[in-house]
Amino acid sequence: MSHLGLVAPYAGLAALARQVCAELGEDVTITIGDLAEGVKVARELAARGAEVIISRGGTATLISRHVEVPVVEIAVSAFDLVRALAEARELGRYIGVAGFRNVIYGTKSLESVLGVHIEELIIEAEEGAAGIIAEGKAMGLEVIVGDAVSVRSARELGLQAILVTSGKEAINQAIREAREVALVRRRERARAEQFKAILDFAYEGIVATDQEGRITLVNPAAEKILGLTASRVVGRPAREVLPGVPLDQVRKSGQKRLGELHRAGNTLVAENVVPVITGREIVGAVATFQDVSHLQAVETRARQELYLKGHVAQFTFDDIVTCSPVMARVIERARQFAAADATILITGETGSGKEMVAQSIHNASQRREGPFVAVNCAAVPENLLESELFGYEEGAFTGARKGGKKGLFELAHRGTLFLDEIGELSLNLQARLLRVLQQKAIMRVGGDRVLPVDVRIIAATHRDLEEAVARETFRRDLYYRLNVLHIKLPPLRERLEDLPLLIKALVEKVSRRSGRLPPLFSEDVIARLQAYDWPGNVRELENIIERLVVLRSGQEVEPADLEEILGPVENKPEPGLQLVLRGTLEEMEAEIIRRTLALTNNNKDETCRRLGLSKTTLWRRLKSWQEGGHRRVSGS
């Protein structure tokens, strides 16, 4: 069965329509039926699946009144009427044009053109056609021009009659229009089914009201959550059915109400109510409802998923073990920074606890409910780090996962991205990172879409970024973008008062994890540990504690155990700076810097501290001497 049906009021039209369909290659079911018979035939076509009916004149009018499918009319053009009137003029000068108003309206204006007298005989219904034609005959009309029923009635009364026929072009136009109407109907049906599926299977309960505040829609979820029956409440005022829900207030004020709690029986629900506005007119309101227990379950599953992926900050400021005034000031500053949302740069030696501080900042910030995603920029090869950070599209490179992959920026959306060892980024990746910080959007590798991301950046490094900027291995503009808020962590040797507390906490942690008894630490052993320089900081301390838990489980740690791990005690007096200055001022300055660098084992931070120089000044001196061909400073 075709989606289109054509009801022809007369056989000639049906034959012409078949010719047009053959020429166009259109599949149209063509039948013959005039007026009431046409309505009967149209109903049969609709029952068999016709989406649009094509007909003409009064038959088209009647079908549109009695059949629940769209009707496209084959237009009767002025040329069709003129052609029929010219033919009728050969039979008589007093002509009656009979038919439904939509067919014959305006024909009287053709009198002067054709040199005839025209009377319009308007037929309202098929059963009145014979009477109207009889009245025309009594008026002295010689010829009747009209549609099929008018011509049939005129001939029964002995009058001459000319049928107004439609040409191929009119049929062609009607078929094209019907095809478009059918296509639109299919799209509307698909949209309606899609809308129905959304309503039926949505987890949210949905209730809608009209302009009068009466309920027009209740979806299955709303029936379940609110304990309603749609068939009983649709059409009733919302204020009677849901007195605690501000549907009427929102409809009248136009102001939405979001995130309010409403109790429906024993169920606590979260509700959102918004107005429905067409143009500038409020035509109703829609309320959505969610079972709070369901929201809690979803949140729990989301948190579990984040934990499984490792995108969760485990530490808080309370987990940081310290009694050091220096460290206390660092923590206080970090707490203040947590309340802001700007980028943070954490600097400090390897093993000093930079990620622990970063996690604590995240958990004290407004983003604590979002993910905490960490990446060590030094641990991932450069060619992989770009796709890890920004993700990639399917086919972006050989071996790319089907469907592509989200990058760490996308995974950290609404949360924090911790970029450890930021100083190891290549200049190329530094440029991409700078663009993300400026635009707050990323583009996947191999992609062409810009994806907005809402991410707070916490960067960390053990390197001197000012030095790297001076050496042009780190972008100056990126450094300023990252160094909005700065935290410098002291090394363990500068807070040795924390050592007993750290030893106690780490012994408990490692013993519990390994299932061994904690070793015992005497004052002499702790004093030996405090005399150590701790180049690996807290991380080195934890490794040593883990080894001692294995070696001396439940026993006292001996000095020999430490000597085996740390080496023999070296009691060397700190050498003084002995100088013999000669030459120019520049040469004396170079000699002082050279000797100080040697004294501090080429430690530029300590050199700057002892000489009262800034790092930038030191590097400028070193660089200028190196570029000038002078090798006056060791390690330059």
C-alpha atoms as one frame of an Amber mdcrd trajectory, in Angstrom:
protein
   0.000   0.000   0.000   1.370   3.421  -0.964   1.693   6.201   1.586  -0.290
   8.448  -0.815  -3.898   7.956  -1.993  -5.676   9.893  -4.760  -9.484  10.101
  -4.897 -10.591  11.314  -8.361 -14.151  12.732  -8.600 -14.347  11.613 -12.260
 -12.741   8.923 -14.409 -10.897  11.364 -16.662  -8.988  12.789 -13.692  -8.032
   9.281 -12.531  -6.679   8.424 -15.994  -4.681  11.644 -16.173  -3.317  11.050
 -12.642  -2.072   7.575 -13.677  -0.184   9.155 -16.576   1.440  11.723 -14.285
   2.433   9.048 -11.733   3.989   6.919 -14.482   5.979   9.903 -15.757   7.170
  10.825 -12.230   7.767   7.265 -11.077   5.487   7.896  -8.087   3.632   5.113
  -6.244   0.144   6.505  -5.597  -3.012   4.458  -4.982  -5.635   5.987  -7.347
  -9.408   5.442  -6.894 -12.588   7.078  -8.234 -15.303   8.586  -6.004 -17.202
  11.835  -6.008 -18.330  13.626  -2.816 -19.927  11.075  -0.395 -18.561   8.150
  -2.375 -15.168   9.862  -2.341 -15.296  10.161   1.455 -16.054   6.431   1.734
 -13.153   5.557  -0.560 -10.810   7.929   1.338 -11.653   6.214   4.654 -10.724
   2.865   3.133  -7.417   4.261   1.893  -6.630   5.710   5.341  -7.466   2.370
   6.993  -4.995   0.660   4.654  -2.185   3.040   5.640  -2.461   6.071   3.377
  -0.814   9.020   5.159  -2.103  11.746   2.806  -5.174  11.872   0.524  -5.142
  13.838  -2.740  -8.473  14.963  -4.231 -10.189  17.871  -5.966 -12.938  20.403
  -5.452 -15.923  19.579  -3.267 -14.739  15.998  -2.803 -11.486  17.264  -1.269
 -13.470  19.570   1.030 -15.701  16.757   2.285 -12.814  14.344   2.792 -10.959
  16.918   4.905 -14.062  17.257   7.113 -14.641  13.538   7.672 -11.328  11.702
   7.412  -8.509  12.004   9.996  -5.652  12.329   7.521  -4.226  15.406   5.775
  -5.849  16.258   2.426  -4.001  17.929  -0.444  -6.266  19.536  -3.019  -5.658
  19.393  -6.761  -6.057  23.055  -7.510  -8.515  24.279 -10.122  -6.603  27.077
 -11.752  -7.971  30.150 -13.485  -6.720  28.635 -16.767  -8.868  25.550 -16.151
 -11.960  27.724 -15.624 -11.208  29.959 -18.586 -10.752  26.912 -20.798 -14.104
  25.437 -19.658 -15.906  28.811 -19.993 -14.518  29.306 -23.520 -15.860  25.887
 -24.458 -19.259  26.712 -22.851 -19.465  30.016 -24.764 -19.824  28.010 -27.964
 -22.992  26.468 -26.499 -24.634  29.599 -25.044 -24.049  33.114 -23.703 -25.877
  32.744 -20.373 -23.613  30.485 -18.337 -23.877  29.181 -14.794 -20.685  28.226
 -12.974 -21.654  25.695 -10.288 -19.615  24.061  -7.587 -18.145  24.398  -4.115
 -16.978  27.870  -3.159 -13.295  26.881  -3.197 -13.619  25.943  -6.904 -15.683
  28.724  -8.479 -15.076  31.785  -6.322 -14.235  34.861  -8.466 -15.383  33.503
 -11.856 -17.898  36.315 -12.372 -14.994  38.687 -12.983 -14.368  36.849 -16.292
 -17.626  38.095 -17.862 -16.097  41.098 -19.630 -13.099  39.104 -20.808 -15.185
  36.340 -22.417 -18.182  38.456 -23.474 -20.705  36.259 -21.621 -23.064  36.547
 -18.654 -21.976  34.391 -15.674 -23.922  33.360 -12.596 -22.103  31.702  -9.669
 -24.105  28.781  -8.259 -22.487  27.855  -4.936 -23.107  24.290  -3.739 -22.683
  23.670   0.005 -23.474  19.911   0.023 -23.921  17.107  -2.488 -27.591  16.659
  -1.703 -28.297  20.323  -2.482 -26.656  20.266  -5.917 -29.754  19.299  -7.925
 -31.812  22.101  -6.304 -29.177  24.745  -7.016 -28.913  23.664 -10.682 -32.740
  23.672 -10.987 -32.801  27.262  -9.723 -30.232  28.154 -12.363 -32.342  26.568
 -15.088 -35.335  28.599 -13.890 -33.189  31.728 -14.208 -32.698  30.908 -17.907
 -29.141  29.603 -17.780 -28.190  27.878 -21.034 -24.989  26.068 -20.010 -23.617
  24.801 -16.701 -19.858  24.783 -16.046 -18.744  23.000 -12.897 -17.449  19.944
 -11.107 -18.617  16.367 -11.496 -21.753  16.586  -9.321 -22.823  19.877 -10.943
 -22.390  18.488 -14.454 -24.273  15.303 -13.564 -27.201  17.254 -12.055 -27.342
  19.660 -15.051 -27.532  16.817 -17.564 -30.277  15.151 -15.544 -32.253  18.410
 -15.897 -31.621  18.543 -19.652 -29.070  21.345 -19.555 -25.832  21.425 -21.484
 -22.803  21.027 -19.187 -19.025  21.402 -19.367 -16.784  19.727 -16.764 -13.929
  21.844 -15.361 -10.947  19.552 -15.668  -7.516  19.795 -14.079  -4.344  19.573
 -16.136  -1.219  17.497 -15.576   0.647  20.340 -13.941  -1.963  20.701 -11.175
  -1.841  16.936 -10.492   1.951  16.983 -10.513   2.007  19.861  -8.030  -0.501
  18.135  -5.727   1.517  14.896  -5.674   4.743  16.763  -4.822   2.977  18.634
  -2.036   1.428  15.407  -0.699   4.830  13.743  -0.681   6.251  16.593   1.437
   3.281  16.443   3.819   3.776  12.681   4.231   7.467  13.200   4.967   6.701
  15.866   7.571   4.077  13.605   9.165   6.581  10.756   9.428   9.104  13.076
  11.045   6.487  14.367  13.472   5.449  10.811  14.341   9.074   9.824  14.915
   9.562  12.900  17.095   6.374  12.143  19.007   7.476   8.537  19.564  10.890
   9.719  20.671   9.303  12.204  23.057   6.998   9.488  24.392   9.930   7.124
  24.913  11.814   9.839  26.803   8.828  10.503  29.022   8.066   6.821  29.588
  11.603   5.734  30.421  12.995   8.830  32.130  14.102   8.319  35.734  12.759
  11.766  36.535   9.070  12.222  37.201   7.559  14.861  34.911   4.287  16.775
  35.381   3.150  19.515  32.962   0.316  22.031  33.188  -1.391  24.263  30.628
  -2.092  27.982  30.640  -5.014  27.488  33.025  -2.950  25.494  35.508  -4.556
  22.156  34.641  -2.421  19.035  34.438  -1.821  17.933  30.849   0.876  15.280
  31.300   2.093  12.845  33.952   4.803  10.357  32.983   5.177   6.835  34.522
   8.085   7.914  36.751   5.953  10.708  38.234   3.143   8.213  38.872   5.579
   6.013  40.795   7.403   8.776  42.706   4.317  10.841  43.591   1.823   7.982
  43.921  -0.482   9.373  41.209  -2.580   7.787  38.469  -2.300   9.780  35.239
  -5.808   8.944  34.009  -7.308  10.340  37.216  -5.362  13.606  37.470  -4.948
  14.792  33.855  -7.315  17.705  33.341  -7.527  18.580  37.034  -6.021  21.781
  38.553  -2.443  21.190  39.705  -3.039  23.101  42.959  -5.586  20.422  43.981
  -3.495  17.405  42.951  -0.056  18.697  44.060  -0.714  21.439  46.620   2.918
  21.520  47.802   4.417  21.996  44.353   4.645  25.642  43.143   3.397  24.990
  39.602   0.826  27.814  39.758   3.291  30.270  41.290   5.878  29.578  38.584
   3.239  29.797  35.834   2.103  33.191  37.089   5.492  34.693  37.953   7.599
  33.170  35.177  10.375  32.571  37.738  11.801  29.045  37.908  12.229  27.224
  41.227  15.129  24.773  41.335  16.478  22.229  43.808  13.617  22.375  46.311
  12.660  19.382  48.447   9.122  18.035  48.550   7.732  15.109  50.532   5.334
  12.833  48.665   4.011  10.328  51.190   7.070   8.607  52.663   9.318   9.642
  49.767  11.549  12.707  49.867  11.866  14.137  46.360  13.948  16.920  44.814
  11.886  19.101  42.498  12.568  21.638  39.767   9.731  23.779  38.380  10.143
  25.939  35.267   7.721  28.021  33.186   6.908  27.125  29.570   7.215  30.305
  27.505   6.211  30.759  23.870   7.415  34.083  22.545   6.727  36.320  25.521
   3.670  34.457  26.750   3.703  31.910  29.581   1.647  28.951  28.358   2.196
  26.531  31.234   4.723  25.033  33.615   6.703  21.804  33.950   7.878  20.166
  37.162  10.462  17.377  37.407  10.882  15.124  40.431  13.705  12.839  41.557
  13.687  10.413  44.439  16.440  11.665  46.774  17.377   8.090  47.691  17.944
   7.385  43.989  20.168  10.464  43.691  22.171   9.298  46.695  22.589   5.840
  45.148  23.780   7.350  41.850  26.234   9.593  43.703  27.569   6.588  45.619
  28.098   4.627  42.396  29.838   7.623  40.799  32.161   7.956  43.779  32.930
   4.226  43.684  33.738   4.485  39.995  36.071   7.409  40.629  37.822   5.466
  43.389  38.233   2.486  41.063  39.809   4.758  38.453  42.023   6.368  41.078
  40.712   9.871  40.368  40.166  10.689  44.039  42.189  12.764  46.475  42.846
  10.614  49.553  44.701  13.069  51.790  43.557  16.107  53.737  45.471  18.715
  55.730  44.738  16.673  58.867  46.853  13.845  57.425  49.984  16.020  57.305
  52.132  15.162  60.335  54.054  18.182  61.631  54.900  20.289  64.627  57.238
  22.536  62.655  56.408  26.272  62.614  57.735  26.439  59.041  55.409  23.658
  57.901  52.506  25.117  59.884  52.854  28.368  57.914  52.904  26.416  54.643
  49.706  24.556  55.596  47.961  27.780  56.611  48.830  29.357  53.271  47.676
  26.233  51.423  44.319  26.365  53.250  43.884  29.969  52.122  44.750  29.043
  48.543  42.257  26.165  48.626  39.393  28.643  49.046  40.364  30.359  45.784
  40.113  28.753  42.348  43.304  30.055  40.763  46.199  27.960  39.488  48.712
  26.870  42.145  52.415  26.092  41.728  53.978  23.872  44.404  57.780  23.724
  44.492  59.999  21.605  46.660  62.612  18.895  46.563  61.778  15.375  45.432
  59.973  13.447  48.151  58.918  16.505  50.152  55.169  15.745  49.835  53.978
  17.946  46.968  51.161  15.597  45.861  49.943  15.183  49.443  49.590  18.963
  49.724  47.875  19.093  46.299  45.325  16.458  47.375  44.724  18.327  50.645
  44.078  21.555  48.726  41.584  19.759  46.466  39.718  18.254  49.427  39.492
  21.670  51.108  38.270  23.437  47.945  34.836  23.906  46.391  35.812  21.208
  43.874  36.077  18.524  46.552  33.089  16.629  45.049  34.789  16.507  41.641
  37.609  14.242  40.451  41.271  14.652  41.377  43.358  13.521  38.399  47.142
  13.294  38.736  49.845  12.734  36.132  53.619  12.698  36.451  54.843  14.578
  33.387  58.322  13.066  33.746  57.055   9.468  33.842  55.191   9.498  30.491
  57.055   9.724  27.146  56.412  12.976  25.306  54.761  11.287  22.319  52.239
   9.639  24.677  51.811  12.505  27.134  49.994  14.705  24.606  47.296  12.085
  23.950  47.089  11.308  27.695  46.473  14.956  28.551  44.173  15.938  25.693
  42.719  12.595  24.530  42.436  11.487  20.928  39.856  10.719  18.261  39.427
   7.355  16.580  42.052   6.890  13.858  44.226   9.758  15.140  47.290   7.481
  14.974  48.229   3.833  14.559  46.890   1.841  17.490  44.347   4.486  18.528
  41.447   2.957  20.436  38.197   2.521  18.522  35.893   5.392  19.409  38.806
   7.499  20.672  39.704   8.201  24.297  39.065  10.959  26.801  42.125  12.832
  27.991  42.995  13.718  31.578  41.609  17.242  31.137  38.189  15.802  30.257
  38.358  13.310  33.129  39.178  16.166  35.516  36.175  18.275  34.400  34.664
  20.113  37.398  37.633  18.942  39.477  41.412  19.333  39.819  44.235  18.256
  37.499  47.579  17.771  39.273  50.532  18.105  36.898  53.536  16.764  38.781
  57.041  17.491  37.479  55.672  20.251  35.244  59.236  21.362  34.561  59.793
  18.266  32.407  57.220  19.290  29.769  58.558  19.912  26.277  58.176  23.392
  24.793  55.545  22.015  22.381  53.379  20.692  25.213  53.998  23.855  27.205
  52.437  25.827  24.323  49.378  23.538  24.253  48.972  23.736  28.029  49.181
  27.537  27.900  46.410  27.578  25.276  44.188  25.433  27.506  44.763  27.705
  30.491  43.883  30.759  28.384  40.877  29.364  26.512  39.587  26.844  29.111
  39.007  24.411  26.258  40.892  21.501  24.697  41.022  19.809  21.311  41.696
  16.095  21.128  44.609  14.776  19.097  43.296  14.193  15.558  40.070  16.063
  16.338  38.505  19.269  15.049  36.053  20.014  17.885  36.821  22.392  20.731
  35.668  20.914  24.059  35.191  23.305  26.996  36.677  22.083  30.287  36.259
  23.405  33.820  39.468  22.325  35.552  41.652  23.776  38.285  45.366  23.235
  37.686  47.804  22.471  40.497  51.335  22.104  39.137  54.398  20.880  40.996
  58.115  20.665  40.320  61.407  20.098  42.088  63.175  22.219  39.477  63.886
  25.946  39.666  61.467  27.281  37.032  62.947  30.789  37.224  66.256  29.256
  36.233  64.542  27.284  33.460  62.913  30.495  32.185  66.318  32.216  32.194
  67.797  29.293  30.239  64.746  29.418  27.872  63.816  25.786  28.532  60.514
  26.862  30.112  58.089  29.388  28.644  57.964  32.644  30.558  54.246  33.195
  29.796  53.357  29.701  31.040  55.412  30.238  34.192  53.414  33.376  34.998
  50.149  31.521  34.289  51.108  28.704  36.665  52.694  30.831  39.376  49.510
  32.682  40.348  49.588  31.149  43.847  52.918  29.705  45.009  53.682  27.220
  47.790  57.254  26.256  48.574  57.626  23.106  50.672  60.598  22.967  53.031
  62.867  19.909  52.795  62.925  17.477  55.721  66.354  18.713  56.915  64.778
  22.151  57.551  62.061  20.697  59.812  63.900  17.985  61.721  61.662  18.601
  64.729  59.017  16.665  62.731  61.229  13.576  62.495  60.007  11.769  65.688
  56.360  12.353  64.714  56.982  11.188  61.144  58.841   8.067  62.339  55.943
   7.165  64.669  53.277   7.716  61.967  55.225   5.839  59.276  56.049   2.900
  61.554  52.332   2.490  62.365  51.368   2.758  58.702  53.988   0.299  57.389
  53.494  -2.194  60.223  49.729  -2.217  59.719  50.118  -2.638  55.974  52.699
  -5.449  56.235  51.211  -7.233  59.232  54.498  -7.021  61.209  55.294  -5.771
  64.684  56.656  -2.223  64.828  60.387  -1.895  65.621  61.542   0.167  68.615
  63.573   3.370  68.213  65.909   4.578  70.953  66.864   8.223  71.468  70.360
   7.525  70.102  68.860   6.066  66.904  66.538   9.056  66.476  69.463  11.397
  67.077  71.416   9.544  64.370  68.473   9.965  61.980  68.271  13.675  62.802
  71.962  14.033  61.955  71.337  12.691  58.467  70.929  15.164  55.572  67.807
  13.452  54.018  68.345  14.253  50.311  65.274  12.111  49.488  63.141  13.814
  52.158  59.998  12.116  53.545  59.920   9.570  50.714  63.423   8.402  51.627
  62.406   8.239  55.303  59.404   6.045  54.444  61.612   3.673  52.431  64.043
   3.372  55.345  61.207   2.769  57.830  59.782   0.059  55.556  63.184  -1.664
  55.474  63.573  -1.462  59.265  60.083  -2.884  59.827  61.133  -5.930  57.809
  64.597  -6.287  59.394  63.787  -5.438  63.030  60.099  -6.394  63.427  59.278
  -6.182  67.168  62.934  -5.502  68.027  65.006  -2.455  68.882  66.759  -0.746
  65.993  70.541  -0.779  66.465  72.976   1.963  65.350  74.592  -0.692  63.161
  71.314  -1.062  61.275  71.383   2.621  60.410  75.058   2.518  59.512  74.302
  -0.267  57.043  71.547   1.819  55.462  72.855   5.368  55.792  76.607   4.765
  55.880  79.062   5.846  58.627  78.606   9.121  60.461  80.690  11.936  59.035
  81.565  14.724  61.421  83.144  17.268  59.109  83.335  20.913  60.114  81.753
  23.225  57.619  84.612  24.759  55.584  84.953  28.475  55.475  85.268  30.599
  52.388  88.966  31.447  51.949  89.664  33.934  49.215  92.614  35.771  47.753
  91.071  38.532  45.691  92.955  40.179  42.857  92.241  41.611  39.428  89.237
  43.620  38.236  85.944  43.891  40.071  84.329  41.503  37.555  87.118  38.956
  38.075  86.814  39.188  41.867  83.007  38.721  41.601  83.544  35.642  39.439
  86.040  34.209  41.915  83.673  34.683  44.861  80.863  32.939  42.998  83.171
  30.120  41.865  84.448  29.427  45.394  80.928  29.579  46.886  79.596  27.137
  44.273  82.443  24.760  45.069  81.791  25.103  48.791  78.087  24.239  48.360
  78.691  21.329  45.925  77.315  23.463  43.076  74.018  24.072  44.964  72.806
  27.278  43.365  70.024  27.860  45.925  72.510  27.726  48.796  74.970  29.879
  46.828  72.308  32.556  46.320  71.399  32.399  50.021  75.019  32.810  51.186
  75.829  35.615  48.751  72.490  37.422  49.017  71.854  37.130  45.270  68.587
  36.413  43.475  68.478  33.310  41.305  67.879  35.417  38.224  70.966  37.542
  38.938  73.130  34.444  39.441  71.991  32.922  36.165  72.500  36.146  34.297
  76.079  36.257  35.575  76.704  32.621  34.631  75.132  33.019  31.200  76.962
  36.258  30.361  80.336  34.738  31.355  79.610  31.588  29.346  78.539  33.549
  26.252  81.641  35.754  26.641  83.889  32.719  26.469  84.990  33.041  30.132
  85.173  29.821  32.134  85.639  31.603  35.417  82.841  29.848  37.286  82.864
  26.120  37.911  79.633  24.416  36.815  78.523  27.269  34.585
